[in-house]
Amino acid sequence: MSHDAELIAKAISALQPKPDYLKDYVLPFVIALFGALLGGLSAVRISKRQELKNIARDNFVAANQVFVLAHGCLAKLVAIKSNYEHISSDVPLVRAGEFPTIVTKLEDVKFNAHELFFIRTRPTANKSLWQKIKWTFLHRILRRKIKQPSIDELRKSWRNVVKIGAMFENYNQVMELLRKRNHINERVKEVMSQVGILEYRDVNLVRKMLGDELCGGFVDITESAISLTDYVLDELHQFLLEFPKIAESNIELSKIKEWGHLPTYHNKQQAFLNCLKPIVKPNYKTMSEYTGMSEATVLKKYNYER
C-alpha cells in the first residue's frame, strides 16, 4: 500500500466513532424500560380512577333507588290515610266503623340492605383540603383513635342499615294488616247489613250483633293498622329528610360531578301535613274490654317507641 493510500485509510478509520456502551446499549434499554414502566403506571392509575368512579356511581344509584322507594312508600301511606284521617272519636268500635275498606293495591316492597354497604358510621367523603390535612395529622401521624357514634346514637341514625331495613319491613307489615283488615271489615259489613244496622254509634247493639270474637278482632286490627301507619309515616318522612346528606357523606361526589347531588325532600302541602299528624288515641280501658288484654298490654301494643 502506498504512503498516500495508508494515510487515507487511517483518516477514514479515524472518522469512525468509538464504541460507547452506555449510549449505544444501556441508555436505550433504560429509556425503553422507563417508558414501559411509566405506561404501566399510567394505565394502573387510569384504571384505578375509573374503578373509583364506577364505585361512586354505583353507590349514588343505590342511594337514589332507596330514596325513590321510600318516597313511593310515603306517598302510598298518605293516600291510604287520607281515607280515615277524619277519625276523631276515642270509642274503638266507632273508630273501626269510620275506617273504610282500602281498595288500592296493597303490595309489599323489596329492600336489599347489601346495596347500602357503603354507608359508614361516620362521614368519609367530600372533605375539604383542611379536613383531609387535619384528619391525616390526627389519625395518621398522631395515631388518635377515630371517634365512633355510641350504640344508642347509631340505633337512632339512618347510618344504621338495619334501621332502614326495619322501616321497610314495617311498611310491609302495614300492607299485611290492611289486607287482613279489608277481609274482616267486609265480614262485619255483611253481618250488620243482615240485621239492618248501618251505624256504629250504638256500640252495645253492634257488639252484641258481631259477637265478642269478631268485634274484638275488628277493633284490634283497626288500631294496629292506625298506630303502625302513623309510626311508619313518621319514619319514612324523617328518612327522606335526613338520608340524602348521610349517603352523600360516604360517596365521593367529585368523581361523578356530572351526576350532581341526591334529591332532597320538601313537602309543605297542608293535606300532607295533616296526614303526618297522628290519629287521636283510643280509649285504652275500652280497648282492654274489647280485646281481653290488660290496659298496660294495650297501651304498649298500640304505641311505638321513636
C-alpha positions as CSV (number, residue, x, y, z in Angstrom):
1,M,0.0,0.0,0.0
2,S,1.4,3.4,-1.0
3,H,2.0,6.0,1.7
4,D,-0.9,8.2,0.4
5,A,-3.3,5.3,0.5
6,E,-2.2,4.4,4.0
7,L,-2.9,8.0,5.1
8,I,-6.3,7.9,3.5
9,A,-7.1,4.6,5.3
10,K,-6.0,6.0,8.7
11,A,-8.1,9.1,8.1
12,I,-11.2,7.0,7.3
13,S,-10.5,4.8,10.3
14,A,-10.2,7.9,12.5
15,L,-13.7,9.1,11.3
16,Q,-15.4,6.0,12.6
17,P,-17.0,6.7,16.1
18,K,-15.6,4.9,19.1
19,P,-17.9,2.4,20.7
20,D,-20.0,3.9,23.6
21,Y,-21.7,1.1,25.5
22,L,-23.6,3.5,27.8
23,K,-25.0,5.4,24.9
24,D,-25.5,2.5,22.5
25,Y,-26.8,-0.2,24.8
26,V,-27.6,0.9,28.4
27,L,-29.4,4.2,27.6
28,P,-31.8,2.7,25.0
29,F,-32.6,-0.1,27.4
30,V,-33.3,2.3,30.3
31,I,-35.4,4.5,28.1
32,A,-37.5,1.6,26.9
33,L,-37.8,0.2,30.4
34,F,-38.8,3.6,31.9
35,G,-41.3,4.1,29.1
36,A,-42.9,0.8,29.7
37,L,-43.0,1.4,33.5
38,L,-44.5,4.9,33.0
39,G,-47.1,3.5,30.6
40,G,-48.0,0.7,33.1
41,L,-48.3,3.1,36.0
42,S,-50.5,5.4,33.9
43,A,-52.7,2.5,32.9
44,V,-53.0,1.4,36.6
45,R,-53.8,5.0,37.6
46,I,-56.4,5.4,34.9
47,S,-57.9,2.0,35.7
48,K,-58.0,2.8,39.5
49,R,-59.6,6.2,38.8
50,Q,-62.2,4.6,36.6
51,E,-62.9,1.9,39.2
52,L,-63.4,4.5,41.9
53,K,-65.6,6.5,39.6
54,N,-67.7,3.3,38.9
55,I,-67.9,2.6,42.7
56,A,-69.1,6.2,43.4
57,R,-71.6,5.9,40.6
58,D,-73.0,2.6,41.8
59,N,-73.3,3.9,45.3
60,F,-75.1,7.0,44.1
61,V,-77.5,4.9,42.1
62,A,-78.2,2.6,45.1
63,A,-78.8,5.6,47.4
64,N,-81.1,7.2,44.9
65,Q,-83.1,4.0,44.4
66,V,-83.7,3.6,48.1
67,F,-84.8,7.3,48.3
68,V,-87.2,6.7,45.5
69,L,-88.5,3.6,47.1
70,A,-89.1,5.4,50.4
71,H,-90.8,8.3,48.6
72,G,-93.2,5.9,46.9
73,C,-94.0,4.2,50.2
74,L,-94.7,7.5,51.9
75,A,-97.0,8.6,49.0
76,K,-98.9,5.3,49.3
77,L,-99.4,5.6,53.0
78,V,-100.5,9.3,52.7
79,A,-103.1,8.2,50.1
80,I,-104.3,5.4,52.3
81,K,-104.5,7.5,55.5
82,S,-106.5,10.2,53.6
83,N,-109.4,7.8,53.7
84,Y,-109.7,7.8,57.5
85,E,-107.7,10.9,58.8
86,H,-111.1,12.4,59.9
87,I,-111.4,9.9,62.8
88,S,-111.7,11.9,66.0
89,S,-113.6,9.5,68.3
90,D,-111.8,7.5,71.0
91,V,-114.5,4.8,71.0
92,P,-112.8,1.7,69.5
93,L,-115.9,0.4,67.7
94,V,-116.8,3.8,66.3
95,R,-113.2,4.3,65.1
96,A,-113.3,0.9,63.4
97,G,-116.5,1.7,61.7
98,E,-115.1,5.0,60.3
99,F,-112.1,3.2,58.8
100,P,-113.3,2.1,55.3
101,T,-112.1,-0.9,53.2
102,I,-108.9,0.2,51.4
103,V,-109.5,-0.5,47.7
104,T,-106.0,0.3,46.4
105,K,-103.3,-2.4,45.7
106,L,-101.6,-3.3,49.0
107,E,-98.3,-4.6,47.7
108,D,-95.1,-5.2,49.6
109,V,-91.8,-3.6,48.7
110,K,-88.4,-5.3,48.4
111,F,-85.3,-3.7,50.0
112,N,-81.8,-5.1,49.6
113,A,-79.7,-4.0,52.5
114,H,-76.5,-5.1,50.9
115,E,-76.8,-2.3,48.3
116,L,-76.1,0.2,51.1
117,F,-72.9,-1.4,52.2
118,F,-71.1,1.9,51.5
119,I,-72.9,3.7,54.4
120,R,-70.5,4.1,57.2
121,T,-70.9,5.0,60.9
122,R,-69.3,8.4,60.2
123,P,-68.6,10.7,57.1
124,T,-65.8,9.5,54.9
125,A,-66.1,11.5,51.7
126,N,-66.2,15.1,50.2
127,K,-63.9,16.5,52.8
128,S,-62.2,19.9,52.3
129,L,-58.5,20.2,52.0
130,W,-58.2,21.4,55.6
131,Q,-60.3,18.5,56.8
132,K,-58.1,16.0,55.0
133,I,-54.9,17.6,56.4
134,K,-56.4,17.6,59.9
135,W,-57.6,14.0,59.6
136,T,-54.2,12.9,58.4
137,F,-52.4,14.7,61.2
138,L,-54.6,13.4,64.0
139,H,-55.2,9.9,62.8
140,R,-52.2,9.0,60.6
141,I,-49.4,10.9,62.4
142,L,-50.6,11.2,66.0
143,R,-52.5,7.8,65.7
144,R,-55.5,9.1,67.6
145,K,-58.4,6.7,67.7
146,I,-61.3,7.6,65.4
147,K,-64.4,8.6,67.4
148,Q,-67.3,6.4,66.6
149,P,-71.0,7.1,67.5
150,S,-72.4,5.4,70.5
151,I,-74.7,2.4,70.1
152,D,-77.7,4.4,71.1
153,E,-76.8,7.2,68.6
154,L,-76.3,4.6,65.8
155,R,-79.6,2.9,66.7
156,K,-81.5,6.1,66.0
157,S,-79.4,7.1,63.0
158,W,-80.1,6.4,59.3
159,R,-76.5,5.3,59.1
160,N,-77.8,2.1,60.6
161,V,-78.8,0.0,57.6
162,V,-80.7,-2.4,59.9
163,K,-83.0,0.5,60.9
164,I,-83.6,1.3,57.2
165,G,-84.5,-2.4,56.6
166,A,-86.8,-2.4,59.6
167,M,-88.6,0.7,58.3
168,F,-89.4,-1.1,55.0
169,E,-90.4,-4.3,56.9
170,N,-92.8,-2.2,59.0
171,Y,-94.3,-0.8,55.8
172,N,-94.9,-4.3,54.5
173,Q,-96.5,-5.1,57.9
174,V,-98.9,-2.2,57.4
175,M,-99.8,-3.7,54.0
176,E,-100.4,-7.1,55.6
177,L,-102.6,-5.6,58.3
178,L,-104.6,-3.7,55.8
179,R,-105.2,-6.7,53.6
180,K,-106.4,-8.7,56.6
181,R,-108.5,-5.8,57.9
182,N,-110.2,-5.4,54.5
183,H,-111.4,-9.0,54.8
184,I,-112.6,-8.6,58.4
185,N,-114.3,-5.3,57.5
186,E,-116.3,-6.9,54.7
187,R,-117.4,-9.6,57.1
188,V,-118.5,-7.0,59.6
189,K,-120.4,-5.1,57.0
190,E,-122.1,-8.3,55.9
191,V,-123.3,-9.1,59.4
192,M,-124.5,-5.5,60.0
193,S,-126.4,-5.4,56.7
194,Q,-128.2,-8.7,57.6
195,V,-129.5,-7.3,60.8
196,G,-130.2,-3.9,59.3
197,I,-127.7,-1.9,61.3
198,L,-125.9,0.9,59.4
199,E,-124.4,3.0,62.2
200,Y,-121.8,2.1,64.8
201,R,-122.9,4.7,67.3
202,D,-125.0,2.2,69.3
203,V,-121.9,0.3,70.3
204,N,-123.6,-2.1,72.7
205,L,-126.0,-3.3,70.0
206,V,-123.3,-3.6,67.4
207,R,-121.1,-5.5,69.7
208,K,-123.9,-7.9,70.5
209,M,-124.6,-8.5,66.8
210,L,-121.0,-9.1,65.9
211,G,-120.1,-11.2,68.9
212,D,-117.1,-10.8,71.1
213,E,-114.6,-12.7,68.8
214,L,-115.4,-10.7,65.6
215,C,-115.8,-7.4,67.4
216,G,-112.5,-7.9,69.4
217,G,-110.6,-8.8,66.2
218,F,-112.2,-5.9,64.3
219,V,-111.2,-3.2,66.7
220,D,-107.8,-4.8,67.4
221,I,-106.6,-5.0,63.8
222,T,-108.0,-1.5,63.1
223,E,-106.0,0.1,65.9
224,S,-102.9,-2.0,64.9
225,A,-103.2,-0.6,61.4
226,I,-103.8,3.0,62.6
227,S,-100.9,3.1,65.1
228,L,-98.4,1.3,62.8
229,T,-99.3,3.5,59.8
230,D,-98.7,6.7,61.9
231,Y,-95.4,5.3,63.1
232,V,-94.2,4.3,59.6
233,L,-95.3,7.6,58.1
234,D,-93.1,9.5,60.5
235,E,-90.2,7.1,59.9
236,L,-90.4,7.5,56.1
237,H,-90.7,11.3,56.4
238,Q,-87.6,11.6,58.6
239,F,-85.7,9.2,56.4
240,L,-86.4,11.3,53.3
241,L,-85.3,14.4,55.1
242,E,-82.1,13.0,56.6
243,F,-80.8,10.2,54.4
244,P,-79.6,12.2,51.3
245,K,-76.9,14.0,53.4
246,I,-75.9,10.8,55.1
247,A,-75.5,8.9,51.8
248,E,-73.5,11.8,50.2
249,S,-71.1,11.9,53.2
250,N,-70.0,8.4,52.1
251,I,-69.9,9.0,48.3
252,E,-67.1,10.8,46.6
253,L,-69.2,13.2,44.5
254,S,-66.1,14.8,43.0
255,K,-65.7,11.6,40.9
256,I,-69.2,11.9,39.5
257,K,-69.6,15.6,39.1
258,E,-71.9,15.2,36.1
259,W,-74.4,13.3,38.3
260,G,-74.9,16.2,40.7
261,H,-76.4,15.5,44.1
262,L,-79.1,13.2,45.6
263,P,-82.6,14.6,45.6
264,T,-83.9,16.3,48.8
265,Y,-87.4,16.2,50.1
266,H,-89.7,19.1,50.9
267,N,-93.5,19.0,51.2
268,K,-95.4,21.8,52.8
269,Q,-98.8,21.0,51.4
270,Q,-101.4,21.2,54.1
271,A,-103.1,17.9,53.1
272,F,-99.7,16.1,53.5
273,L,-99.0,17.8,56.9
274,N,-102.4,16.8,58.1
275,C,-101.6,13.2,57.3
276,L,-98.4,13.4,59.3
277,K,-100.4,14.2,62.5
278,P,-101.2,11.0,64.5
279,I,-104.8,9.9,64.8
280,V,-106.3,10.6,68.2
281,K,-105.6,7.6,70.6
282,P,-108.4,5.2,71.5
283,N,-109.8,4.7,75.0
284,Y,-107.4,2.1,76.3
285,K,-109.8,0.9,79.0
286,T,-112.5,0.2,76.5
287,M,-109.9,-1.4,74.2
288,S,-109.0,-3.7,77.0
289,E,-112.6,-4.7,77.4
290,Y,-113.0,-5.5,73.7
291,T,-109.7,-7.4,73.3
292,G,-109.4,-9.1,76.6
293,M,-105.9,-7.7,77.1
294,S,-104.8,-5.7,80.1
295,E,-104.6,-1.9,79.8
296,A,-100.8,-2.0,80.1
297,T,-100.6,-4.5,77.3
298,V,-103.0,-2.5,75.1
299,L,-101.1,0.7,75.8
300,K,-97.8,-0.9,74.8
301,K,-99.2,-2.6,71.7
302,Y,-100.6,0.5,70.1
303,N,-97.7,2.8,70.8
304,Y,-94.3,2.6,69.2
305,E,-91.0,3.9,70.7
306,R,-89.5,6.6,68.4
